Amino acid sequence: MVKVNKGNRPREVDERILVEKAKKGDKAAFEELVRQFSKYVYTTAFFILRDAHDAEDVSQEVFVKVYLSIGGFRGLSSFKTWIRKLTVNTCIDKLRIYSKTKDRKVSLEKITEEYEVVFNKFNQSLENSYFNKETVKDVLKGIVNLDENYRIPLILRDLQDYSYREISELTGKPIGTVKTNIHRARKMIKEKIKR
C-alpha cells in the first residue's frame, strides 16, 4: 500500500523531474510525488466525499492508479492537473456507487492545515468582505454539509478551478444547472456567514 501523508508541508521539488524519474521506475521519485500531492488528494476527496475513511481510501486508490499508469503520462497537462482529474473522477465514481447510503453531518476535526488554502480560494469567489479567518471553520462546515448537488459543483469550480463545461461533463448535469447550483451554493454560504 502507498503511505499517504496528510500532515507535513511538502518541500518544493520540480514535479516534471520527479515525474520523468518515476516513469523510469525511480521509486524514490514516486514516493516524493506521493509526499507532495497526498494532502491535496486527501483534502479534495474529503470535501467531495465528506468522510475521512473514504477520503483515505480514495487517496490510496488514486496513488495506486498513478503508480500503474505513470508510464503512459504524456505530459500534455501538468502532473497536478492529471492527478486532480484522477482524484475527482475517482470520487465521483465512489459517489455513484454509495452516496445514497451515506447521509450525515460532517465534522472537520480531521482537516486543520488546509483551512488557509481553502480560505484563500473561497475568499476570491465569495467576495472578500464576507468573512475572515476566524469564520473559516464554520464556512467549511457549511460547504461540506451542503447537499451533493450544490457541494460538488462548488468545490470543483471554486477549489479545483474546473470550467462549467468540465463540471457538466463530470457530473452529467446541463451547464445551466451547474451554473445555477454553484450560484445557489455561494448564496447559501454567504447567508450562513451573515448569520
C-alpha positions, 0 to 999 in steps of 0.5 A: 500500500502507498503511505499517504501523508496528510500532515507535513508541508511538502518541500518544493521539488520540480514535479516534471523531474520527479515525474520523468524519474518515476516513469523510469521506475525511480521509486524514490521519485514516486514516493516524493510525488506521493509526499507532495500531492497526498494532502491535496488528494486527501483534502479534495476527496474529503470535501467531495466525499465528506468522510475521512475513511473514504477520503483515505481510501480514495487517496490510496486508490488514486496513488495506486492508479498513478503508480500503474499508469505513470508510464503512459503520462504524456505530459500534455497537462501538468502532473497536478492537473492529471492527478486532480482529474484522477482524484475527482473522477475517482470520487465521483465514481465512489459517489455513484456507487454509495452516496445514497447510503451515506447521509450525515453531518460532517465534522472537520476535526480531521482537516486543520492545515488546509483551512488557509488554502481553502480560505484563500480560494473561497475568499476570491469567489465569495467576495472578500468582505464576507468573512475572515479567518476566524469564520473559516471553520464554520464556512467549511462546515457549511460547504461540506454539509451542503447537499451533493448537488450544490457541494460538488459543483462548488468545490470543483469550480471554486477549489479545483478551478474546473470550467462549467463545461468540465463540471457538466461533463463530470457530473452529467448535469446541463451547464445551466444547472451547474451554473445555477447550483454553484450560484445557489451554493455561494448564496447559501454560504454567504447567508450562513456567514451573515448569520 
